[in-house]
Amino acid sequence: MLPEQLKNHREVVTLKDGTYVLIRPMTTDDYERLMEMYSAISDEDLHSFRHNVKDPETVRAWCASLDYNKVLPVLALVKERVIGSATLHFDEGPKRHVGEVRIYLAKEFRKRGLGMKMIRALIELARRQGLYVLIAEVIADHTKVIKAFEQLGFVAHCSLEDFFMFPDGDLTDVVLMTMNLHPKLDEF
């Protein structure tokens, strides 16, 4: 069930070209919309996913077992078409104050400012959920994505060698980035 502070979360943003996009939490009714977006994914993009999003059962399971206390998925829609997905993954125990951010945009909606707007929405939702730290793991070759996260306030801390394994077994480096949502201020 959607937490009370998220029930009415709707944000309409305007892209650089004037396109209106609705950003809202994913619901159990979004299966068909998600499958439409994921079925168009190139093999190159699919290569970087943690899960096979072209598998209908994977996406069906996500929709059927939504648990907003574990993962908060947010969608970007133009009219009724899903064009982007961003998720905030919650941790437990001693890392219960930390959330991990992940994002995917349909190819034709990249480099239009949507990614920045979706991450900003996740940052705001993370604050509402009481998180202190956000983490993003970005493939090191994706330098433009790293710069975008830095512009939003994330800091690159290190590069983790061979940290991500592609489906074919190839390895690549990942840049570990964090954002402190409650920066400590020097007290006087």
Secondary structure, DSSP 8 states (H G I E B T S, - for coil): ---GGGTT--EEEE-TTS-EEEEEE--GGGHHHHHHHHHT--HHHHTT-SS-TT-HHHHHHHHHT--TTTEEEEEEEETTEEEEEEEEEE--GGGTTEEEEEEEE-GGGTTSSHHHHHHHHHHHHHHHTT--EEEEEEETT-HHHHHHHHHTT-EEEEEEEEEEE-TTS-EEEEEEEEEESS------
